[in-house]
Amino acid sequence: MTTIQQIAAKSGVSIATVSRALNGSPEVSEATRERILELAKQLDYTPSAAARTLVSRRSHVVGVILDTGPGHPDLLHPFFQEVLVGLKHGAGALGYDLLLFASDEPGNGFGGTHSYLRRAGHHNVDGAIVMGFDGRHPEIAKLVASGLPCIAIDADLEGPRTGYVMSENQEGARLAVRHLHELGHERIATITGTLVPNTRPGADRLDGYGYELADLGLELPAEYVVEGDFYDESGYRGTRQLLELRKPPTAIFAASDLMAAGALRAANELGVRIPEDVAIVGFDDIALASLITPQLTTVRQDMHALGEAAAKGLARMIDDPEAAPARELVPTRLVVRASSGGSGAPRERSLTSKEVG
């Protein structure tokens, strides 16, 4: 890798002159600056991250803090994978690198007790992306209260310079219920996502489900709401519970595709036909949705767009200390396939959340 010393030797000027030329100092003549910059380009010179930080007071590194609770392999979940791809593309296009923070156990890796705020300072990150946490986590609360630019994905955290990016979860759930009702279903149950304060997807999807049932004049028996955690096993258990009721539902809206996949497995074990006996709709539209049998009707959220929007929103806050924290909702749309029995003529039909009545 080319060094500033090598550029100085080849250009016949001092290291200090090369440094001034690279940093745009007016103390260097225009002719000398152009000659040094051209040589640096030919030699493919890249300033070290440490040197750039000293000059610009920026590390051009964004911390990514991700957790979905004990027992869940968060990096293996398709949602987080897609969001991370969007983050990578969005941050990279803006000149930032991503630093994935380790989990909060057993410590911080450089002495002392765990602290996300201390880690952010140790690595001199310019800002942070937070996923999978709620506002009750004490270390996340300290981080967002510090004034470091932060963007929460699918969570509403409060801090002086903390924004959020999330999908239109409530409207997406309304789309799912409206679709099932249009197919003739009135006994529509749901398996919720995790219902934790300040983490919005589970609560918003449950609200959308309930609001749409109310608008349609449909009853909502308490036993038709089963709490899940976005993962397949909870979808499996919840579906068995629902289908063993004295008056089981004829349709199930699962708040994630993994739970919907678990629902399909439970129905198959019980000899319940999909969609003839019970229709199933998921949420996410991960790759699995179009690969399983029957193919899954689901609410598509643009996970890649979530990541890109988070990166862009955070970059604006980093560049402008006076900028208002980002607040962005990414539209959802219904993708109709076989599991709801409404696939009709086209193999896939889509409705956006804006089309909900």
Order of alpha helices (4+ residues) and beta strands (2+ residues): alpha-alpha-alpha-alpha-beta-alpha-beta-alpha-beta-alpha-beta-beta-alpha-beta-alpha-beta-alpha-beta-alpha-beta-beta-alpha-beta-beta-beta
